[in-house]
């Protein structure tokens, strides 16, 4: 990092910020060196992974909306997907699922399907 630069992420040209395209290029170079397909590594993939991992660790969707800088929560929902484990936990927390675990009538096991 150029300590004289006013930018946290300086560009390759002195006195300029790192651009989105510049970051994308650096990320692709790093992916190649790591043996990854650079077509599958992008800033968007990192952003989506961040959102997914935050939700997996229990982050609130509204908090995630703020962190991602979205004006509309519907936009945040595009970047996220329901994790199978979270879905299973939601189903198993239902009283009928707990009854099924004790051998009583309930909604049964095997959800979500593998």
Backbone as CSV, one residue per row, in Angstrom:
resi,resn,N_x,N_y,N_z,CA_x,CA_y,CA_z,C_x,C_y,C_z
1,UNK,0.853,-1.176,0.000,0.000,0.000,0.000,0.890,1.227,0.000
2,UNK,0.538,2.161,-0.842,1.250,3.433,-0.912,0.735,4.314,0.227
3,UNK,1.555,4.500,1.256,1.118,5.258,2.435,0.873,6.733,2.141
4,UNK,1.357,7.205,1.007,1.122,8.607,0.642,-0.214,8.799,-0.064
5,UNK,-0.840,7.706,-0.481,-2.104,7.801,-1.215,-3.241,8.171,-0.264
6,UNK,-4.160,9.006,-0.701,-5.323,9.317,0.130,-6.357,8.188,0.108
7,UNK,-6.112,7.155,-0.712,-7.083,6.074,-0.870,-6.679,4.846,-0.062
8,UNK,-7.654,4.221,0.554,-7.409,2.975,1.276,-6.957,1.891,0.299
9,UNK,-7.564,1.882,-0.887,-7.205,0.932,-1.931,-6.740,1.720,-3.151
10,UNK,-5.446,2.059,-3.189,-4.948,2.854,-4.316,-4.867,2.023,-5.597
11,UNK,-5.030,2.714,-6.722,-4.921,2.063,-8.018,-3.467,1.893,-8.423
12,UNK,-3.266,1.294,-9.570,-1.898,1.081,-10.063,-1.242,2.393,-10.474
13,UNK,-2.062,3.345,-10.899,-1.543,4.664,-11.255,-1.507,5.512,-9.990
14,UNK,-0.359,6.082,-9.637,-0.270,6.893,-8.410,-1.348,7.987,-8.356
15,UNK,-1.947,8.130,-7.181,-2.950,9.165,-6.966,-4.348,8.816,-7.431
16,UNK,-4.549,7.561,-7.841,-5.889,7.144,-8.274,-6.384,5.995,-7.402
17,UNK,-7.698,5.879,-7.251,-8.237,4.765,-6.458,-8.277,3.477,-7.274
18,UNK,-8.326,2.367,-6.578,-8.517,1.079,-7.228,-9.934,1.056,-7.787
19,UNK,-10.068,0.729,-9.052,-11.391,0.679,-9.679,-11.999,-0.706,-9.522
20,UNK,-13.289,-0.787,-9.807,-13.982,-2.073,-9.778,-13.313,-3.036,-10.760
21,UNK,-12.989,-2.543,-11.936,-12.349,-3.384,-12.948,-10.940,-3.798,-12.512
22,UNK,-10.233,-2.887,-11.863,-8.905,-3.210,-11.352,-8.959,-4.295,-10.293
23,UNK,-9.930,-4.192,-9.392,-10.099,-5.207,-8.351,-10.459,-6.546,-8.976
24,UNK,-11.336,-6.526,-9.962,-11.733,-7.749,-10.651,-10.513,-8.416,-11.289
25,UNK,-9.642,-7.625,-11.909,-8.431,-8.172,-12.523,-7.497,-8.795,-11.504
26,UNK,-7.300,-8.112,-10.383,-6.447,-8.644,-9.311,-7.026,-9.949,-8.777
27,UNK,-8.331,-9.975,-8.572,-9.001,-11.165,-8.052,-8.834,-12.344,-9.011
28,UNK,-8.948,-12.088,-10.291,-8.772,-13.155,-11.291,-7.326,-13.669,-11.306
29,UNK,-6.359,-12.766,-11.164,-4.950,-13.176,-11.096,-4.717,-14.072,-9.882
30,UNK,-5.261,-13.686,-8.748,-5.115,-14.466,-7.513,-5.792,-15.827,-7.675
31,UNK,-6.957,-15.856,-8.306,-7.665,-17.118,-8.537,-6.813,-18.060,-9.384
32,UNK,-6.222,-17.540,-10.443,-5.358,-18.366,-11.299,-4.188,-18.942,-10.516
33,UNK,-3.542,-18.099,-9.710,-2.400,-18.562,-8.909,-2.815,-19.615,-7.892
34,UNK,-4.072,-19.552,-7.454,-4.577,-20.518,-6.470,-5.125,-21.778,-7.137
35,UNK,-5.078,-21.816,-8.461,-5.576,-22.988,-9.171,-7.085,-23.008,-9.326
36,UNK,-7.720,-21.858,-9.177,-9.172,-21.764,-9.319,-9.529,-21.246,-10.702
37,UNK,-10.717,-21.575,-11.145,-11.213,-21.066,-12.420,-11.549,-19.588,-12.236
38,UNK,-10.821,-18.679,-12.889,-11.068,-17.250,-12.682,-12.456,-16.805,-13.130
39,UNK,-13.092,-17.578,-13.999,-14.450,-17.237,-14.426,-15.459,-17.435,-13.297
40,UNK,-15.060,-18.216,-12.287,-15.973,-18.490,-11.166,-15.664,-17.643,-9.940
41,UNK,-14.696,-16.742,-10.044,-14.306,-15.885,-8.922,-14.479,-14.435,-9.360
42,UNK,-15.284,-13.706,-8.618,-15.531,-12.303,-8.958,-15.931,-11.544,-7.699
43,UNK,-15.909,-10.222,-7.756,-16.392,-9.450,-6.604,-17.837,-9.808,-6.245
44,UNK,-18.648,-10.078,-7.256,-20.042,-10.442,-6.988,-20.127,-11.764,-6.228
45,UNK,-19.293,-12.731,-6.606,-19.280,-14.021,-5.908,-18.864,-13.817,-4.451
46,UNK,-17.871,-12.958,-4.209,-17.457,-12.664,-2.830,-18.599,-12.019,-2.051
47,UNK,-19.306,-11.099,-2.677,-20.434,-10.413,-2.032,-21.541,-11.416,-1.692
48,UNK,-21.851,-12.292,-2.639,-22.882,-13.302,-2.414,-22.452,-14.261,-1.297
49,UNK,-21.180,-14.658,-1.314,-20.663,-15.546,-0.265,-20.744,-14.882,1.099
50,UNK,-20.386,-13.608,1.163,-20.479,-12.852,2.412,-21.906,-12.904,2.946
51,UNK,-22.877,-12.606,2.089,-24.281,-12.598,2.509,-24.724,-13.982,2.966
52,UNK,-24.352,-15.003,2.210,-24.737,-16.373,2.542,-24.147,-16.805,3.883
53,UNK,-22.860,-16.535,4.094,-22.210,-16.927,5.347,-22.761,-16.138,6.532
54,UNK,-23.068,-14.878,6.331,-23.666,-14.086,7.411,-25.011,-14.689,7.826
55,UNK,-25.838,-15.044,6.862,-27.129,-15.659,7.178,-26.946,-17.011,7.853
56,UNK,-25.977,-17.784,7.379,-25.721,-19.099,7.969,-25.303,-18.983,9.429
57,UNK,-24.669,-17.869,9.788,-24.236,-17.655,11.169,-25.286,-16.905,11.985
58,UNK,-26.495,-16.757,11.415,-27.591,-16.189,12.187,-27.824,-14.703,12.025
59,UNK,-27.182,-14.070,11.050,-27.393,-12.630,10.851,-28.836,-12.366,10.440
60,UNK,-29.342,-11.253,10.894,-30.680,-10.806,10.562,-30.679,-10.253,9.134
61,UNK,-31.732,-10.549,8.368,-31.803,-10.082,6.986,-31.770,-8.563,6.905
62,UNK,-32.406,-7.893,7.844,-32.416,-6.422,7.854,-31.005,-5.883,8.108
63,UNK,-30.275,-6.506,9.036,-28.893,-6.086,9.302,-28.036,-6.308,8.059
64,UNK,-28.253,-7.413,7.391,-27.508,-7.700,6.173,-27.828,-6.670,5.089
65,UNK,-29.070,-6.249,5.021,-29.464,-5.204,4.069,-28.633,-3.947,4.285
66,UNK,-28.469,-3.560,5.545,-27.685,-2.364,5.870,-26.220,-2.575,5.492
67,UNK,-25.672,-3.736,5.837,-24.269,-4.018,5.527,-23.994,-4.012,4.024
68,UNK,-24.950,-4.484,3.243,-24.774,-4.513,1.792,-25.125,-3.181,1.138
69,UNK,-25.750,-2.286,1.906,-26.081,-0.963,1.381,-27.282,-0.937,0.458
70,UNK,-28.209,-1.860,0.653,-29.392,-1.907,-0.199,-30.509,-1.023,0.354
71,UNK,-31.148,-0.261,-0.518,-32.283,0.569,-0.112,-33.525,-0.290,0.120
72,UNK,-33.657,-1.364,-0.624,-34.839,-2.226,-0.565,-34.421,-3.630,-0.127
73,UNK,-35.105,-4.176,0.863,-34.749,-5.507,1.367,-34.941,-6.579,0.297
74,UNK,-35.812,-6.326,-0.673,-35.997,-7.288,-1.768,-34.694,-7.480,-2.546
75,UNK,-33.902,-6.441,-2.644,-32.606,-6.544,-3.318,-31.679,-7.458,-2.527
76,UNK,-31.711,-7.357,-1.210,-30.885,-8.213,-0.359,-31.268,-9.673,-0.543
77,UNK,-32.553,-9.931,-0.676,-33.021,-11.302,-0.837,-32.507,-11.930,-2.130
78,UNK,-32.214,-11.127,-3.135,-31.660,-11.651,-4.386,-30.269,-12.234,-4.141
79,UNK,-29.486,-11.596,-3.263,-28.117,-12.035,-2.993,-28.045,-13.234,-2.063
80,UNK,-29.146,-13.618,-1.497,-29.129,-14.702,-0.519,-29.975,-15.864,-1.008
81,UNK,-29.773,-16.994,-0.403,-30.612,-18.147,-0.679,-30.810,-18.892,0.622
82,UNK,-31.882,-19.654,0.673,-32.180,-20.409,1.888,-31.219,-21.585,1.967
83,UNK,-30.544,-21.685,3.065,-29.619,-22.795,3.264,-30.387,-24.024,3.723
84,UNK,-30.043,-25.179,3.173,-30.742,-26.421,3.507,-30.736,-26.672,5.010
85,UNK,-29.624,-26.394,5.670,-29.546,-26.618,7.114,-30.520,-25.722,7.861
86,UNK,-30.626,-24.453,7.469,-31.568,-23.529,8.114,-33.004,-23.982,7.874
87,UNK,-33.277,-24.493,6.684,-34.604,-24.978,6.361,-34.941,-26.193,7.225
88,UNK,-33.975,-27.101,7.356,-34.192,-28.288,8.189,-34.454,-27.888,9.635
89,UNK,-33.677,-26.938,10.149,-33.866,-26.477,11.523,-35.241,-25.856,11.717
90,UNK,-35.692,-25.098,10.732,-37.008,-24.468,10.832,-38.105,-25.520,10.892
91,UNK,-37.988,-26.542,10.051,-38.991,-27.603,10.038,-38.935,-28.391,11.338
92,UNK,-37.738,-28.741,11.786,-37.611,-29.556,12.991,-37.996,-28.812,14.259
93,UNK,-38.050,-27.493,14.213,-38.461,-26.749,15.405,-39.979,-26.731,15.566
94,UNK,-40.696,-27.176,14.546,-42.159,-27.207,14.610,-42.594,-28.323,15.563
95,UNK,-43.640,-28.103,16.376,-44.086,-29.126,17.337,-44.411,-30.473,16.693
96,UNK,-44.969,-30.486,15.499,-45.280,-31.762,14.850,-44.017,-32.522,14.465
97,UNK,-42.957,-31.825,14.146,-41.692,-32.487,13.827,-41.111,-33.119,15.082
98,UNK,-41.215,-32.416,16.214,-40.715,-32.976,17.479,-41.536,-34.202,17.862
99,UNK,-42.838,-34.175,17.603,-43.693,-35.325,17.897,-43.279,-36.522,17.048
100,UNK,-42.935,-36.282,15.786,-42.508,-37.367,14.896,-41.223,-38.004,15.406
101,UNK,-40.352,-37.212,15.989,-39.103,-37.723,16.534,-39.324,-38.641,17.722
102,UNK,-40.479,-38.495,18.397,-40.820,-39.356,19.535,-41.689,-40.535,19.106
103,UNK,-41.844,-40.721,17.774,-42.639,-41.839,17.286,-44.119,-41.535,17.187
104,UNK,-44.507,-40.295,17.439,-45.912,-39.913,17.324,-46.190,-39.468,15.898
105,UNK,-47.476,-39.249,15.592,-47.819,-38.736,14.271,-47.246,-37.343,14.120
106,UNK,-46.676,-37.066,12.969,-46.082,-35.759,12.718,-45.743,-35.619,11.247
107,UNK,-44.888,-34.694,10.951,-44.560,-34.454,9.547,-43.407,-35.322,9.066
108,UNK,-42.761,-36.037,9.954,-41.737,-36.986,9.545,-40.357,-36.396,9.319
109,UNK,-39.463,-37.253,8.903,-38.062,-36.886,8.664,-37.796,-36.786,7.173
110,UNK,-36.548,-36.581,6.841,-36.157,-36.543,5.446,-36.445,-35.225,4.756
111,UNK,-36.533,-34.135,5.517,-36.767,-32.823,4.912,-35.662,-31.898,5.322
112,UNK,-35.118,-31.141,4.448,-35.409,-31.127,3.017,-34.794,-32.330,2.333
113,UNK,-35.296,-32.679,1.142,-34.729,-33.833,0.439,-33.264,-33.602,0.102
114,UNK,-32.487,-34.633,0.178,-31.038,-34.536,-0.103,-30.802,-34.337,-1.576
